[in-house]
Amino acid sequence: MPRGDGTGPRGDSSPRGGRMGGNRAGAGAVGNCVCPGCGTKVPHQRGVPCYDMKCPKCGKGMARE
């Protein structure tokens, strides 16, 4: 268990921390969602994960660009 003295699990000592480079709430509002099937890109909507969106052209699940 971390004790606030830098002796916690490996990787927790970085000021940004976390598995995804420190952005613990997700990738943020900037960027696009892309369809892995047809390549259609749509602007990412804050608070809506790309994987919850469906492609407007082919209906497949979107992914973060």
matplotlib code that plots the C-alpha trace (Angstrom):
import matplotlib.pyplot as plt

x = [0.0, 1.3, 2.3, 2.8, 6.6, 7.1, 7.2, 3.9, 3.4, 5.7, 4.4, 2.5, 5.4, 4.9, 3.1, 0.6, 0.1, -2.6, -2.6, -3.6, -0.9, -2.7, -6.0, -8.1, -11.5, -10.8, -9.2, -11.1, -13.2, -10.6, -10.3, -12.4, -14.1, -13.4, -15.2, -13.0, -15.2, -15.5, -13.2, -15.8, -14.7, -17.0, -16.0, -15.8, -18.5, -17.4, -18.9, -19.8, -17.3, -16.6, -17.3, -20.9, -21.4, -22.5, -21.2, -23.7, -22.8, -22.5, -23.8, -20.6, -19.2, -16.8, -13.4, -11.2, -8.8]
y = [0.0, 3.5, 5.5, 8.8, 8.4, 7.0, 3.3, 2.4, 0.0, 0.6, 3.4, 5.3, 7.7, 9.7, 13.0, 12.0, 8.4, 6.1, 3.5, 5.9, 8.6, 10.3, 11.2, 9.2, 10.4, 9.1, 10.7, 14.0, 16.0, 16.6, 14.1, 11.9, 8.6, 6.4, 3.4, 0.3, -1.0, 1.8, 4.5, 7.2, 9.8, 11.8, 14.4, 12.9, 14.0, 14.8, 12.3, 9.7, 6.9, 6.2, 2.5, 3.5, 5.3, 3.6, 4.5, 6.7, 4.9, 1.2, 0.9, -0.7, 0.3, 3.3, 3.4, 6.2, 7.5]
z = [0.0, -0.8, 2.3, 0.6, 0.7, -2.8, -1.7, -3.3, -6.3, -9.2, -11.5, -8.9, -8.3, -11.5, -11.0, -13.8, -12.6, -14.0, -16.7, -19.5, -18.9, -16.0, -17.6, -15.2, -16.5, -20.1, -23.1, -22.9, -25.3, -27.9, -30.8, -32.9, -32.8, -35.8, -37.2, -37.5, -40.3, -42.8, -41.4, -40.8, -38.3, -36.0, -33.4, -29.9, -27.5, -24.0, -21.5, -24.2, -24.7, -28.4, -27.9, -26.8, -30.2, -33.4, -36.8, -38.7, -42.0, -41.2, -37.6, -36.1, -32.8, -32.9, -31.3, -30.1, -32.8]

ax = plt.figure().add_subplot(projection="3d")
ax.plot(x, y, z, "-o")
ax.set_aspect("equal")
plt.show()
